[in-house]
Amino acid sequence: MTTYSSLVVDVQVACKIPDIPSAKKIEYWVTTAVEGSGRCLTDGTELSVKLVDINEMRSLNHEYRNKDEVTNVLSFPAGEIAGLPVEAGQALGDIVVCAPIVSDEAARQGKAVGDHWAHMLVHGTLHLLGYDHESDPEAVEMEGLEARILTSIGVPDPYAMS
């Protein structure tokens, strides 16, 4: 667990595959997404990132979204906790990434695996911050923000490649 200014990122690895980025890289991408989002967080804000295998991701997607299929990333916003003192910080939520899917997608799409990981973590973080892509205007806003954040750290715009 590492703290960047006011953000605490807890990284948990629950799978064994090659190409998993370091906890430092994951923390960097998440922090960059928060900083680039324009959202303000209270000191001590926490979020967790868990890297899982295909079976666990399929199970989560089925349980929480009624979709019996695997996906690359899921975000679970924590919501407000009634009665929590302001000085305690806040829990932003959890990001779950299916490591084998991210690696497979990167290879299939001809992207650097690190760039695709960065995209998935920026995407998941923006969901925790309240961004969505359910409607066309929301998608345009979120994808534009993702592209700006990613290009600011040298990752090509993932939507320009589609």
N, C-alpha and C positions, 0 to 999 in steps of 0.2 A: 504494500500500500504506500502510495506517495502523495504528497500534498503539493499542489501548484497554486500559489496565491490562496484563493479561498476554496479550492476544489480538492476533494479527497477522492481518488479513484482506486477502487479495490478490484484487482484482476485475479480471476480464478480460472485455471486451466483444468478442464475435466475431460480431456481427450488426448490421444497421442497420435499426432500426424506431423509430418515435416511441414515446413513453411509457416509455422505459427510465429507471429512477431513477438518480440520481447515485451514484457510488461511496460518498460519505459516507452517503447514506440506506441503502444496502445494508449497509455496515459497522455502522450504528446498529442495524438490525433483527437482524443476526446477533449482535451483542454483547448486545443486549437479551434475545435467546433464551438465550444462554449464561448470562447473569446470572440470568434467571428460572427456569432449569432445575434449580437446586440442585446442579449438578455443579461440582466444583472442577477447575481446569486449572492446569498448571504454567506458570511464567513463560515467555514466548516461544512459547506454543502458536500454531500457524499453521493456517489453513484457507484454501481458495480458493473463489471463486465465479466461475463462467463463465457468461455469457449467450450462448446459441446460437440458431441458426435451426432451422426445422422439420426440414430434412434431417439436420443433425448430431444432433439429439435422437432422431430415429427410428433412426439408425444406432447410437447408444449404447444405446438401449432394446433394440434387436435383439441387439446383441453381448453385452450383460451380463445381459439378462433374458429373452432369447428371445421377445420380443414385437415383432412387426413393425408397430409403431404409434408415434405420437408421444405424449409425456406432458408434463406441465407442469414437473415437477422430479424430479431424481434425486440421490441422495446416495451417495457412495463413501467409506466410512470408511477411514482409512489403516491402522489397526492399529498394533501396537507394532513398533518397529525394534530388533532385538536389538543390544546393544552401544552404543547411542546414549547418550552421557553425559546425565545428568539436566539439567545446566546448558544443554544444547543446545535444550531445549524439546521439544515434540512436534508432529507433524503430525496434525491432527485428521481431515483428509480434504478432499474436494471436493464442492461443490454445483454442479450444472449446472441452469440454468433456461432453458426454451424461451420466449424473450421474446414471440414472436407468439402463442403459446398462452395465456400469462398475460393478455395484453391482450385477446384474443378472449374468454376465459372471463369476465373482469371485465365486459365489455360484455354478454355473453349473460346473466350472472347479476345484472345491475343493480348491480354493486359499483363503488366508486371504484377505479380502476386501482392507485393507490398502496396501498390497503388490501389488494388481492389480492396484490400484490408482497410486502408485509409478511408476509402469511400464508404464501406459498410459501417465503420465506426462513426464517421461524421454523420451519416444518415441516421443511425440509431440514436445518436446524441441529440440531433435536432428533433426527433420524435419526442424525446424526454422533455425537451424545452417547449413543446406545444406546437411544433410544425407538423403538417400533415400533407398528404397528396391524394385525398379522396375526391376532390373536385379539380377541374382543370386549372382554375386560378390558384388554388392551393399548391398544386403540382408545379406550376410555373414558378411560384415564389420559392418553394422548398428546393427545387432542382437548381434554380439560379443561385440560391445561397450556398448550396452544396458545391457547385462549380466554383464560386468565388473563393470559398474556404480552401478547397482542394488546390486550386491553381496558386493560391498564396503560399503554399508549401511545396510547390513544384510537381504536383500530381495533375496529369492532364484531365481536362473536363470529361467526366465519364459519359455525359449525355451527348457530347459532340462526336463521340465514337460510335453511337448507335446507328 
